[in-house]
Amino acid sequence: MVQGVANSSQPKAKTSIIDSAPPSFGHFVIDKDRTDGYWVETFHFSQADLVPGIIASGLNSGHIEFLDNPIAAGRAAAATPAATDPALSPLNIWKKYQIGSFNSPVAVVACDITNNGLMDLIICHDYGPFMLDCFMDGGWISWLENPGRDKLALGPWKERKIGRWPAMHRMKVGYFTQKSFLEIVAASVVHGAHDKTTPIPIIRFQAPENVLLGTEWHRDIIDDQNFTIIHEITTKKFNGPNGLDSMLVSSREGTTWLYYEDSTWKRELISIGEPKEPRQSPNSESPGSGDHWGTGCADAGGLGGDQFAYIATLEPFHGTALCVYNKTGRGMKSAKWTRNILDIYGTPNQLLKTGDGPGHYIVCGDGEDEFLLSLFGSLDRDENGNAIQASPGPNPNKGIMYYKAIDIEKGLFAKWRIANESSARIAVGNFGGTGRLDVISIGYNVAQYYEEPKPVVTLHLNQFGSSIESIIEIPLSQRCGKRKECMPLIDIAHYAISVEIYPKGSKIALHHGEGIKVLYGSLTDKTTIRRPLGGAPFPTIAPVTSDTGILVADEKKGAIVLRIVPKGGAGEWPRAEDVPVKTTFTTREVGIDFPSLKFKKAEELWWGAAFKGVDFYNLSGFHFRFQDDKTHIAHLQFWTAGTNVDCGLHNHSGDIFQEIHICLSPGAHGGMSRLIADPNPSENKPPAKFKQQFEHVKMPRLYEHGGLWNRDSYGNPIRGPNNIISYPWHKWQAGSGPNIDIWLALEFNPGLDL
């Protein structure tokens, strides 16, 4: 996916434009024999190893496992760490060693505790079944002593204790207060069982003089007054490469820079993150883990010589909002940060912000102008509040998203999906031995929460340079400013479609045969007012063309519109692959190669298994949103259906939008069908087929149908569970015509005053 491309009429920021081929990563499963998955960590077995292996673990099994990179293993066996034997490949078998076992281990970090050149491991464990039901006598931090490669096959590594605090959740190793010896910083997710409000102690541990004989390590409290519900700690050298390590703390209070200076710990608030809503309570414990706000994860990235030009965040805890903060000035101290929302992920349940969101981890890959986001999947709950079993296979809330800066000042980033599987966490390293940064991910499976049916560990080798199919998000330059702007999008089915922005009260010429659809604001010909969703409800249909040559934009809002211009005669086609499609939207000026959009079979999409062999296609295309505050306006996509194809009965119970369809070619003589009310309606299941009766409306060329959503007595849309827009069961039903139906769908943001 590519997102955040600036309008061609906008000035370019000199330090913000990149020149980059689309990213491409291979996909290779290196561990498929798993029952759970939570943590994955880059692990150099020895400091002399040039390529790392990984540590993988899960809370259910409790196993801590070392997956040995076959390149490193081969070089070690040959006693030549720098060997370049072509037979050594990361695609060979990664041998797995169980090196430890704990009750509910959470975080794992690597560190040479014994100073012998072998990397040891630090693990926090005895977490408990759930953050609010944590073990009050648990939260132990232990370390495992690396025995060397010659003893790898002998079983678990020797375990020693460091210290504890209930619900211990994240740890980092670094030089935080001095440069002579390594320190461990650790933080719990909550203060204790059923306690979301008492501040959590962030603890610094210092190793004893003899780490092999010490029982517990000396500890002191960094802060126990200012943080509740800490989900992540990220370490960076914010005071330069020769400075001390410091931290970004992601908590309910937001994103905070925590650092040691002048013999004291200091804090600077970057942002409050996702704001607290009036409906939310600090003590709530259900559904999920109760109400959440603030920040769940953060990392800092650089651009143009400024190593901390932006901070990427996931908000709130187990987040739904992917944000980037850009700052004025250089450096970190007293900087002013501006929040830009790049994307919102999640099902309606996840959007309630109760700790069920699909986003789990963010990492700035090489610390420069790109970052990666882990999405574990869609989590929904039944009427009793229990998590519903996760579905296998891809969906929009699973995978790894790759974001790359285009214009930091405007908060514009390119976006690609580089993996489709559930991702709990990401490890970055030179796993392929090529000098490039590769990616390893683990599927998310934690009991009684989100349980990916077949969690795997996957290696994604960096193969930059090949193009991938993309979806575009276009941030509009301003809310209908002082001049007209136009951006071509796509030529499809003999129509040229563009998006146009008109100032308040401006005149808009519409030529004979052209269609126009309002996305925001309104248009009028002095007798009729056109609005995005203002028409009469279904089964009413209306043309998007006009007999009037001049229309006038809204006096208060202006207008953002789709213009649909005929190119040649009205066409019909027997197959989706015969439909002429040309992507006219371009991203060349910002250095991104944008591949051509094309129709894909529904059966190839994440939701399309039921349509195997069915003549049903989709082309998913464009998102429209405001550039100033990134508010989503609408999503545009295209569909085709062959003769007599039933496109599937649905009621959008997992979506939050208001949709309109416009017919581009009625080759199968089809249209929209609405199920006549069932005497025993169900949100989750339509009546049996033999009981189904439909109200069907054929859709002529360049006609739209009225909104299908359910309305109250005032005409307002009815909201259902999890704030969804309530719809009757409906479908596109193709007719008996010899060719295919082609139509576009617009899914509008119901929370925006259009």
Rosetta blueprint (number, residue, H / E / L):
1 M L
2 V E
3 Q L
4 G L
5 V L
6 A L
7 N L
8 S L
9 S L
10 Q L
11 P L
12 K L
13 A L
14 K L
15 T L
16 S L
17 I L
18 I L
19 D L
20 S E
21 A L
22 P L
23 P L
24 S L
25 F E
26 G L
27 H L
28 F E
29 V E
30 I E
31 D E
32 K L
33 D L
34 R L
35 T L
36 D L
37 G E
38 Y L
39 W E
40 V E
41 E E
42 T E
43 F E
44 H L
45 F L
46 S E
47 Q L
48 A L
49 D L
50 L L
51 V L
52 P L
53 G E
54 I E
55 I E
56 A E
57 S E
58 G L
59 L L
60 N L
61 S L
62 G L
63 H E
64 I E
65 E E
66 F E
67 L E
68 D E
69 N L
70 P H
71 I H
72 A H
73 A H
74 G H
75 R H
76 A H
77 A H
78 A L
79 A L
80 T L
81 P L
82 A L
83 A L
84 T L
85 D L
86 P L
87 A L
88 L L
89 S L
90 P L
91 L L
92 N L
93 I L
94 W L
95 K E
96 K E
97 Y E
98 Q E
99 I E
100 G E
101 S E
102 F L
103 N L
104 S L
105 P L
106 V L
107 A L
108 V E
109 V E
110 A E
111 C E
112 D L
113 I L
114 T L
115 N L
116 N L
117 G L
118 L E
119 M L
120 D E
121 L E
122 I E
123 I E
124 C E
125 H E
126 D L
127 Y L
128 G L
129 P L
130 F L
131 M H
132 L H
133 D H
134 C L
135 F L
136 M L
137 D L
138 G L
139 G L
140 W E
141 I E
142 S E
143 W E
144 L E
145 E E
146 N L
147 P L
148 G L
149 R H
150 D H
151 K H
152 L H
153 A H
154 L H
155 G L
156 P L
157 W L
158 K E
159 E E
160 R E
161 K E
162 I E
163 G E
164 R E
165 W L
166 P L
167 A L
168 M E
169 H E
170 R E
171 M E
172 K E
173 V E
174 G E
175 Y L
176 F L
177 T L
178 Q L
179 K L
180 S L
181 F L
182 L L
183 E E
184 I E
185 V E
186 A E
187 A E
188 S E
189 V L
190 V L
191 H L
192 G E
193 A L
194 H L
195 D E
196 K L
197 T L
198 T L
199 P L
200 I L
201 P L
202 I E
203 I E
204 R E
205 F E
206 Q E
207 A L
208 P L
209 E L
210 N L
211 V L
212 L L
213 L L
214 G L
215 T L
216 E L
217 W L
218 H E
219 R E
220 D E
221 I E
222 I E
223 D E
224 D L
225 Q L
226 N L
227 F L
228 T L
229 I L
230 I L
231 H L
232 E E
233 I E
234 T E
235 T E
236 K E
237 K L
238 F L
239 N L
240 G L
241 P L
242 N L
243 G L
244 L L
245 D L
246 S E
247 M E
248 L E
249 V E
250 S E
251 S E
252 R L
253 E L
254 G E
255 T E
256 T E
257 W E
258 L E
259 Y E
260 Y E
261 E E
262 D L
263 S L
264 T E
265 W E
266 K E
267 R E
268 E E
269 L E
270 I E
271 S E
272 I L
273 G L
274 E E
275 P L
276 K L
277 E L
278 P L
279 R L
280 Q L
281 S L
282 P L
283 N L
284 S L
285 E L
286 S L
287 P L
288 G L
289 S L
290 G L
291 D L
292 H L
293 W L
294 G E
295 T L
296 G L
297 C E
298 A E
299 D E
300 A E
301 G E
302 G E
303 L E
304 G L
305 G L
306 D E
307 Q E
308 F E
309 A E
310 Y E
311 I E
312 A E
313 T E
314 L E
315 E E
316 P L
317 F L
318 H L
319 G L
320 T L
321 A E
322 L E
323 C E
324 V E
325 Y E
326 N E
327 K E
328 T E
329 G L
330 R L
331 G L
332 M L
333 K L
334 S L
335 A L
336 K E
337 W E
338 T E
339 R E
340 N E
341 I E
342 L E
343 D E
344 I E
345 Y L
346 G L
347 T L
348 P L
349 N L
350 Q H
351 L H
352 L H
353 K L
354 T L
355 G L
356 D L
357 G L
358 P L
359 G E
360 H E
361 Y E
362 I E
363 V E
364 C L
365 G L
366 D L
367 G L
368 E L
369 D L
370 E E
371 F E
372 L E
373 L E
374 S E
375 L E
376 F E
377 G L
378 S L
379 L L
380 D L
381 R E
382 D L
383 E L
384 N L
385 G L
386 N L
387 A E
388 I L
389 Q L
390 A L
391 S L
392 P L
393 G L
394 P L
395 N L
396 P L
397 N L
398 K E
399 G E
400 I E
401 M E
402 Y E
403 Y E
404 K E
405 A E
406 I E
407 D E
408 I L
409 E L
410 K L
411 G L
412 L E
413 F E
414 A E
415 K E
416 W E
417 R E
418 I E
419 A E
420 N L
421 E L
422 S L
423 S L
424 A L
425 R E
426 I E
427 A E
428 V E
429 G E
430 N L
431 F L
432 G L
433 G L
434 T L
435 G L
436 R L
437 L L
438 D E
439 V E
440 I E
441 S E
442 I E
443 G L
444 Y L
445 N E
446 V L
447 A L
448 Q L
449 Y L
450 Y L
451 E E
452 E L
453 P L
454 K L
455 P L
456 V L
457 V E
458 T E
459 L E
460 H E
461 L L
462 N E
463 Q L
464 F L
465 G L
466 S L
467 S L
468 I L
469 E L
470 S L
471 I L
472 I E
473 E E
474 I E
475 P E
476 L E
477 S L
478 Q L
479 R L
480 C L
481 G L
482 K L
483 R L
484 K L
485 E E
486 C E
487 M E
488 P E
489 L E
490 I E
491 D E
492 I E
493 A L
494 H L
495 Y E
496 A E
497 I E
498 S E
499 V E
500 E E
501 I E
502 Y E
503 P L
504 K L
505 G L
506 S L
507 K E
508 I E
509 A E
510 L L
511 H L
512 H L
513 G L
514 E L
515 G E
516 I E
517 K E
518 V E
519 L E
520 Y E
521 G E
522 S L
523 L E
524 T E
525 D L
526 K L
527 T L
528 T L
529 I E
530 R E
531 R L
532 P L
533 L L
534 G L
535 G L
536 A L
537 P L
538 F L
539 P L
540 T L
541 I E
542 A E
543 P E
544 V L
545 T L
546 S L
547 D L
548 T L
549 G L
550 I E
551 L E
552 V E
553 A E
554 D E
555 E L
556 K L
557 K L
558 G E
559 A E
560 I E
561 V E
562 L E
563 R E
564 I E
565 V E
566 P E
567 K L
568 G L
569 G L
570 A L
571 G L
572 E L
573 W L
574 P L
575 R L
576 A H
577 E H
578 D H
579 V L
580 P L
581 V E
582 K E
583 T E
584 T L
585 F L
586 T L
587 T L
588 R H
589 E H
590 V H
591 G L
592 I E
593 D L
594 F L
595 P L
596 S L
597 L L
598 K L
599 F L
600 K E
601 K E
602 A H
603 E H
604 E H
605 L L
606 W L
607 W L
608 G L
609 A H
610 A H
611 F H
612 K L
613 G L
614 V L
615 D L
616 F E
617 Y E
618 N E
619 L E
620 S E
621 G E
622 F E
623 H E
624 F E
625 R E
626 F E
627 Q L
628 D L
629 D L
630 K L
631 T L
632 H E
633 I E
634 A E
635 H E
636 L E
637 Q E
638 F E
639 W E
640 T E
641 A E
642 G L
643 T L
644 N L
645 V L
646 D E
647 C L
648 G L
649 L L
650 H E
651 N L
652 H L
653 S L
654 G L
655 D L
656 I L
657 F L
658 Q E
659 E E
660 I E
661 H E
662 I E
663 C E
664 L E
665 S E
666 P E
667 G L
668 A L
669 H L
670 G L
671 G E
672 M E
673 S E
674 R E
675 L E
676 I L
677 A L
678 D L
679 P L
680 N L
681 P L
682 S L
683 E L
684 N L
685 K L
686 P L
687 P L
688 A L
689 K H
690 F H
691 K H
692 Q L
693 Q L
694 F E
695 E E
696 H E
697 V E
698 K E
699 M L
700 P L
701 R L
702 L L
703 Y E
704 E E
705 H E
706 G L
707 G L
708 L L
709 W L
710 N L
711 R E
712 D L
713 S L
714 Y L
715 G L
716 N L
717 P E
718 I L
719 R E
720 G L
721 P H
722 N H
723 N H
724 I L
725 I E
726 S L
727 Y L
728 P L
729 W L
730 H E
731 K E
732 W E
733 Q E
734 A L
735 G L
736 S L
737 G L
738 P L
739 N L
740 I L
741 D E
742 I E
743 W E
744 L E
745 A E
746 L E
747 E E
748 F E
749 N L
750 P L
751 G L
752 L L
753 D L
754 L L
